[in-house]
Amino acid sequence: MTAAPLTALFQLPYGRQERQAPESVPGKFYVDSQCIDCDLCRETAPKNFTRQDDGGYSYVFAQPTTPEEVEKCQEALEGCPVDAIGKDGE
């Protein structure tokens, strides 16, 4: 079985928020279609980021609820090698 192109798995091709993974829960943090599946966010903030195995990309499955989780998500955002994590979601 061949995987669909990564861009086909994401929403609208306009702004960053609109290109976030469809599995992402609503909220401030999100992963957009630039994700290269490097594991950094999942290793840094495992309580908030997970992997979409079929598509090979990360997404936010739980928004941070504690100061420690916010700090870890921010660390993942700052460390992302392709700037695929945003924090201006709603």
Contacts in CASP RR format, 6 or more apart in sequence:
PFRMAT RR
TARGET T0000
AUTHOR 0000-0000-0000
METHOD contacts of the structure
MODEL  1
MTAAPLTALFQLPYGRQERQAPESVPGKFYVDSQCIDCDLCRETAPKNFT
RQDDGGYSYVFAQPTTPEEVEKCQEALEGCPVDAIGKDGE
3 54 0 8 1.000
3 55 0 8 1.000
3 56 0 8 1.000
4 55 0 8 1.000
6 33 0 8 1.000
6 35 0 8 1.000
6 55 0 8 1.000
6 56 0 8 1.000
6 57 0 8 1.000
7 13 0 8 1.000
7 33 0 8 1.000
9 21 0 8 1.000
9 22 0 8 1.000
9 33 0 8 1.000
9 52 0 8 1.000
9 55 0 8 1.000
9 57 0 8 1.000
10 19 0 8 1.000
10 20 0 8 1.000
10 21 0 8 1.000
10 22 0 8 1.000
10 32 0 8 1.000
10 33 0 8 1.000
11 18 0 8 1.000
11 19 0 8 1.000
11 20 0 8 1.000
11 22 0 8 1.000
12 18 0 8 1.000
12 19 0 8 1.000
13 19 0 8 1.000
16 30 0 8 1.000
16 32 0 8 1.000
16 86 0 8 1.000
16 88 0 8 1.000
17 30 0 8 1.000
17 32 0 8 1.000
17 88 0 8 1.000
17 89 0 8 1.000
17 90 0 8 1.000
19 32 0 8 1.000
19 33 0 8 1.000
19 34 0 8 1.000
20 30 0 8 1.000
20 31 0 8 1.000
20 32 0 8 1.000
20 33 0 8 1.000
20 59 0 8 1.000
21 30 0 8 1.000
21 31 0 8 1.000
21 32 0 8 1.000
21 33 0 8 1.000
21 35 0 8 1.000
21 52 0 8 1.000
21 57 0 8 1.000
21 58 0 8 1.000
21 59 0 8 1.000
21 60 0 8 1.000
23 52 0 8 1.000
23 59 0 8 1.000
23 61 0 8 1.000
24 30 0 8 1.000
24 31 0 8 1.000
24 59 0 8 1.000
24 60 0 8 1.000
24 61 0 8 1.000
25 60 0 8 1.000
25 61 0 8 1.000
25 62 0 8 1.000
25 63 0 8 1.000
26 63 0 8 1.000
26 89 0 8 1.000
26 90 0 8 1.000
27 60 0 8 1.000
27 63 0 8 1.000
27 89 0 8 1.000
27 90 0 8 1.000
28 63 0 8 1.000
28 64 0 8 1.000
28 87 0 8 1.000
28 88 0 8 1.000
28 89 0 8 1.000
28 90 0 8 1.000
29 48 0 8 1.000
29 60 0 8 1.000
29 63 0 8 1.000
29 64 0 8 1.000
29 73 0 8 1.000
29 77 0 8 1.000
29 85 0 8 1.000
29 86 0 8 1.000
29 87 0 8 1.000
29 89 0 8 1.000
30 59 0 8 1.000
30 60 0 8 1.000
30 85 0 8 1.000
30 86 0 8 1.000
30 87 0 8 1.000
30 89 0 8 1.000
31 41 0 8 1.000
31 49 0 8 1.000
31 57 0 8 1.000
31 58 0 8 1.000
31 59 0 8 1.000
31 60 0 8 1.000
31 84 0 8 1.000
31 85 0 8 1.000
31 86 0 8 1.000
32 84 0 8 1.000
32 85 0 8 1.000
32 86 0 8 1.000
33 57 0 8 1.000
33 84 0 8 1.000
34 82 0 8 1.000
34 83 0 8 1.000
34 84 0 8 1.000
35 56 0 8 1.000
35 57 0 8 1.000
35 58 0 8 1.000
35 82 0 8 1.000
35 84 0 8 1.000
36 81 0 8 1.000
36 82 0 8 1.000
36 84 0 8 1.000
37 51 0 8 1.000
37 56 0 8 1.000
37 57 0 8 1.000
37 58 0 8 1.000
38 80 0 8 1.000
38 81 0 8 1.000
38 82 0 8 1.000
39 51 0 8 1.000
39 58 0 8 1.000
40 76 0 8 1.000
40 79 0 8 1.000
40 80 0 8 1.000
40 81 0 8 1.000
41 48 0 8 1.000
41 49 0 8 1.000
41 58 0 8 1.000
41 76 0 8 1.000
41 80 0 8 1.000
41 85 0 8 1.000
42 49 0 8 1.000
42 50 0 8 1.000
42 51 0 8 1.000
42 58 0 8 1.000
44 72 0 8 1.000
44 75 0 8 1.000
44 76 0 8 1.000
44 79 0 8 1.000
45 64 0 8 1.000
45 69 0 8 1.000
45 72 0 8 1.000
45 73 0 8 1.000
45 75 0 8 1.000
45 76 0 8 1.000
47 62 0 8 1.000
47 64 0 8 1.000
47 69 0 8 1.000
47 72 0 8 1.000
48 60 0 8 1.000
48 61 0 8 1.000
48 62 0 8 1.000
48 63 0 8 1.000
48 64 0 8 1.000
48 69 0 8 1.000
48 72 0 8 1.000
48 73 0 8 1.000
48 76 0 8 1.000
49 58 0 8 1.000
49 59 0 8 1.000
49 60 0 8 1.000
49 61 0 8 1.000
49 73 0 8 1.000
49 76 0 8 1.000
50 58 0 8 1.000
50 59 0 8 1.000
50 61 0 8 1.000
51 57 0 8 1.000
51 58 0 8 1.000
52 58 0 8 1.000
52 59 0 8 1.000
58 84 0 8 1.000
60 73 0 8 1.000
64 70 0 8 1.000
64 72 0 8 1.000
64 73 0 8 1.000
73 85 0 8 1.000
73 87 0 8 1.000
74 87 0 8 1.000
76 85 0 8 1.000
77 85 0 8 1.000
77 86 0 8 1.000
77 87 0 8 1.000
END
